Amino acid sequence: MSDNSAQDWTAVCTTRDLAPGAAVTVPDACPPIAVFNVDGDICAVDDTCTHSEYSLSEGYLEGDEIECELHFAKFSVRTGEALTAPAVDPLGTYPVKVENDTIYVAIGARCVLQQFRA
């Protein structure tokens, strides 16, 4: 992050609490936010499938793709892009930082890339 001081950061968990391939949710975030460990890279996206409002943190993470377990839509946890039907709308993404083994998410800095909007 180039300007961490301009964000309001929420502590989510420690790096020890988020093993590679695992997900956690940000407590009390609205909209719900999921945080994923993709082989040591921490990514944060909306926790709700854009197709059917189902929790993505309960889905299947393979590489940097999360699959919704309800209807099998896939999304990139790095960009939020909807990768497969039935989802067409992207997820919001959030800045993440790690300091002293604590993972933080800027919950007020949601971004949806225009190029991925249907």
Rosetta silent file (secondary structure, phi, psi, omega in degrees, C-alpha in Angstrom):
SEQUENCE: MSDNSAQDWTAVCTTRDLAPGAAVTVPDACPPIAVFNVDGDICAVDDTCTHSEYSLSEGYLEGDEIECELHFAKFSVRTGEALTAPAVDPLGTYPVKVENDTIYVAIGARCVLQQFRA
SCORE:     score description
SCORE:     0.000 S_00000001
   1 L     0.000  134.288 -177.250    0.000    0.000    0.000 S_00000001
   2 L   -82.897  -30.745 -178.358    1.411    3.348   -0.914 S_00000001
   3 L  -136.580   78.010 -179.119   -0.528    5.442    1.625 S_00000001
   4 H   -65.941  -26.959 -176.188   -1.572    3.362    4.619 S_00000001
   5 H   -69.289  -20.979 -177.965   -2.220    6.431    6.748 S_00000001
   6 H   -83.531   -5.942 -176.921   -5.197    7.490    4.597 S_00000001
   7 L  -105.576  152.909  167.482   -7.117    4.259    5.322 S_00000001
   8 L   -96.170  114.839 -173.838   -9.054    3.069    8.359 S_00000001
   9 L  -100.688  137.292  177.658   -7.662   -0.408    8.964 S_00000001
  10 E  -111.690  125.061  176.093   -9.507   -3.215   10.764 S_00000001
  11 E   -70.584  132.829 -176.649   -7.516   -6.010   12.389 S_00000001
  12 E  -108.082  -53.483 -178.591   -8.835   -9.367   11.198 S_00000001
  13 E  -169.171 -179.756  174.419   -6.521  -12.090   12.526 S_00000001
  14 E   -93.444  163.499  178.147   -2.882  -13.056   12.737 S_00000001
  15 H   -63.649  -28.911  177.061   -0.975  -14.683    9.900 S_00000001
  16 H   -67.759  -25.208 -178.392   -0.805  -17.843   12.042 S_00000001
  17 H   -84.344   -6.365 -176.189   -4.622  -17.937   12.094 S_00000001
  18 L  -129.233   87.445 -177.992   -4.913  -17.935    8.283 S_00000001
  19 L   -70.093  155.920  174.679   -3.148  -20.903    6.734 S_00000001
  20 L   -53.449  133.016 -178.720   -2.516  -21.069    2.968 S_00000001
  21 L    86.596   -0.422 -177.347   -5.748  -22.034    1.216 S_00000001
  22 L  -102.883  167.476  178.423   -7.893  -20.887    4.138 S_00000001
  23 E  -138.034  150.358  170.604  -10.428  -18.084    4.577 S_00000001
  24 E  -135.621  164.822  175.663  -11.776  -15.999    7.452 S_00000001
  25 E  -109.581  154.198  177.224  -14.428  -13.305    7.580 S_00000001
  26 L   -83.389  120.295 -177.678  -14.052   -9.764    8.881 S_00000001
  27 L   -59.672  133.926  173.093  -16.179   -9.461   12.036 S_00000001
  28 L    62.115   18.014  178.358  -19.151   -7.081   11.765 S_00000001
  29 L   -77.929  141.479  176.732  -18.223   -5.867    8.260 S_00000001
  30 L  -135.788  111.464    4.131  -21.055   -4.586    6.101 S_00000001
  31 L   -70.589  162.480  178.067  -21.054   -5.783    3.389 S_00000001
  32 L   -57.977  141.630 -177.944  -19.533   -9.072    4.617 S_00000001
  33 E  -124.870  135.606  174.714  -15.836   -9.439    3.701 S_00000001
  34 E  -109.258  142.068  178.015  -13.807  -12.639    3.262 S_00000001
  35 E  -118.714  127.823 -175.433  -10.031  -12.746    3.619 S_00000001
  36 E  -119.056  146.712  172.596   -8.102  -15.496    1.812 S_00000001
  37 E  -105.352  108.457  179.459   -4.522  -16.741    2.031 S_00000001
  38 E  -103.587   89.726  179.946   -3.374  -17.566   -1.507 S_00000001
  39 L    49.640   44.231  177.969    0.018  -19.208   -0.973 S_00000001
  40 L    96.315  -15.894  174.397    1.110  -16.422    1.367 S_00000001
  41 E   -90.293  128.442 -178.206   -0.607  -13.566   -0.504 S_00000001
  42 E   -97.822  128.430 -178.201   -3.516  -12.164    1.500 S_00000001
  43 E  -128.478  143.457  178.322   -6.580  -11.067   -0.493 S_00000001
  44 E  -127.784  131.176  179.947   -9.881   -9.562    0.674 S_00000001
  45 E  -140.635  168.727  172.006  -13.140   -9.557   -1.307 S_00000001
  46 E   -55.022  140.453 -179.072  -16.867   -9.360   -0.702 S_00000001
  47 L   -89.207    6.317 -175.480  -17.967  -12.545    1.075 S_00000001
  48 E  -116.992  124.185  176.571  -21.222  -12.735   -0.862 S_00000001
  49 L   -58.591  133.262 -178.377  -21.599  -14.401   -4.266 S_00000001
  50 L   -75.120  -11.789  178.643  -22.995  -11.868   -6.727 S_00000001
  51 L   -85.723  -42.384 -170.621  -25.194  -14.541   -8.289 S_00000001
  52 L  -145.420   27.002  175.389  -27.077  -15.849   -5.274 S_00000001
  53 L    44.597   58.224  178.841  -26.029  -14.098   -2.045 S_00000001
  54 L  -123.870  146.140 -176.701  -24.167  -17.065   -0.582 S_00000001
  55 E   -66.083  122.871  178.393  -21.033  -16.921    1.591 S_00000001
  56 L   -80.572  -23.795  178.189  -17.870  -17.371   -0.467 S_00000001
  57 L   -64.947  -16.424  176.384  -15.691  -17.979    2.590 S_00000001
  58 L   -91.162   -1.017 -176.395  -17.525  -21.316    2.812 S_00000001
  59 L   -83.751 -162.227 -175.183  -16.589  -22.132   -0.799 S_00000001
  60 E  -112.289  118.004  179.857  -13.663  -23.934   -2.393 S_00000001
  61 E   -97.155  122.914  174.513  -10.381  -22.054   -2.918 S_00000001
  62 E  -130.778  114.189 -172.934   -8.106  -23.362   -5.655 S_00000001
  63 L    63.491 -127.420  178.053   -5.152  -21.129   -6.456 S_00000001
  64 L  -106.082   23.207  178.675   -6.597  -17.618   -6.502 S_00000001
  65 E  -113.334  128.442  174.870  -10.105  -18.726   -7.523 S_00000001
  66 E  -104.165  133.372  179.627  -12.949  -19.128   -5.053 S_00000001
  67 E  -109.568  125.848  175.979  -15.880  -21.299   -6.083 S_00000001
  68 L   -68.146  128.374 -176.959  -19.297  -20.689   -4.547 S_00000001
  69 L   -77.250   -7.766 -179.570  -20.522  -23.992   -3.189 S_00000001
  70 L   -80.095  -55.848 -178.130  -24.159  -23.191   -3.979 S_00000001
  71 L  -125.002    8.024  172.462  -24.128  -22.858   -7.811 S_00000001
  72 L    71.138   21.261  171.748  -20.375  -23.218   -8.546 S_00000001
  73 L   -67.068  145.068  179.477  -19.706  -19.692   -9.810 S_00000001
  74 E  -118.261  146.164  179.841  -15.996  -18.832   -9.633 S_00000001
  75 E  -135.646  150.697  170.399  -14.315  -15.514   -8.828 S_00000001
  76 E   -81.104  126.070  177.083  -10.738  -14.242   -8.687 S_00000001
  77 L   -80.224   -9.667  175.978   -9.913  -13.319   -5.093 S_00000001
  78 L   -83.466  -41.704 -174.228   -7.159  -11.032   -6.425 S_00000001
  79 L  -113.166  -18.188 -175.400   -9.312   -8.896   -8.768 S_00000001
  80 L    86.503   -5.581 -176.587  -12.923   -9.769   -7.878 S_00000001
  81 L   -58.966  135.169  171.378  -13.604  -10.764  -11.501 S_00000001
  82 E   -76.705  119.861 -173.220  -16.500  -13.192  -12.074 S_00000001
  83 L   -97.111  -29.092 -178.250  -14.808  -16.042  -13.941 S_00000001
  84 L  -140.075  155.167  173.255  -17.669  -18.460  -14.631 S_00000001
  85 L   -67.718  154.214   11.848  -21.433  -18.523  -14.949 S_00000001
  86 L   -85.878   -2.201  179.175  -23.856  -18.220  -13.403 S_00000001
  87 L   -78.245  138.978  174.499  -22.122  -15.147  -11.893 S_00000001
  88 L  -125.210  -24.676 -179.107  -21.493  -12.182  -14.191 S_00000001
  89 L   -89.212  140.710 -178.663  -21.019   -9.317  -11.716 S_00000001
  90 L   -76.749  165.940  172.686  -17.628   -8.900   -9.993 S_00000001
  91 L   -89.576  154.417  169.100  -16.903   -8.847   -6.293 S_00000001
  92 L   -75.215  147.188  176.563  -15.655   -5.800   -4.454 S_00000001
  93 E  -117.769  161.911 -175.014  -12.014   -5.973   -3.373 S_00000001
  94 E  -136.833  143.527  173.580  -10.305   -4.351   -0.393 S_00000001
  95 L   -63.989  144.001  179.642   -6.765   -3.189    0.418 S_00000001
  96 E  -130.534  145.694  171.227   -4.901   -5.502    2.800 S_00000001
  97 E  -142.397  156.012  176.463   -1.750   -5.021    4.830 S_00000001
  98 E  -123.680  124.181  177.343    0.217   -7.171    7.257 S_00000001
  99 E  -134.009  127.439  178.703    2.049   -5.569   10.178 S_00000001
 100 L    50.660   44.054  178.399    3.715   -7.492   13.015 S_00000001
 101 L    67.893   10.189  175.875    1.943  -10.692   11.889 S_00000001
 102 E  -105.038  133.421  178.771   -1.497   -9.056   12.083 S_00000001
 103 E   -92.794  128.229  179.139   -3.672   -8.923    8.944 S_00000001
 104 E  -119.863  146.310  175.542   -5.578   -5.673    8.429 S_00000001
 105 E  -125.981  136.258  175.275   -8.295   -4.813    5.888 S_00000001
 106 L   -86.650   87.825 -171.357   -9.365   -1.293    4.858 S_00000001
 107 L   -68.385  -19.215  179.068  -13.089   -2.049    5.014 S_00000001
 108 L   -90.136    5.199 -175.107  -14.070    1.448    3.876 S_00000001
 109 L  -114.611   42.032 -179.136  -12.032    1.253    0.665 S_00000001
 110 L   -61.799  137.984  179.783  -14.180   -1.164   -1.395 S_00000001
 111 E  -135.283  132.601  171.938  -13.334   -1.184   -5.101 S_00000001
 112 L  -121.021  117.889 -177.015  -15.127   -2.813   -8.030 S_00000001
 113 L   -67.836  126.276 -178.407  -13.134   -2.637  -11.232 S_00000001
 114 H   -57.300  -38.096 -175.566  -15.153   -1.058  -14.021 S_00000001
 115 H   -65.290  -17.985 -179.589  -13.642   -3.330  -16.676 S_00000001
 116 H   -99.152   -3.487  179.410  -15.195   -6.370  -14.973 S_00000001
 117 L   -74.319  138.437 -179.239  -18.714   -5.003  -14.631 S_00000001
 118 L   -77.121    0.000    0.000  -21.265   -6.668  -16.882 S_00000001
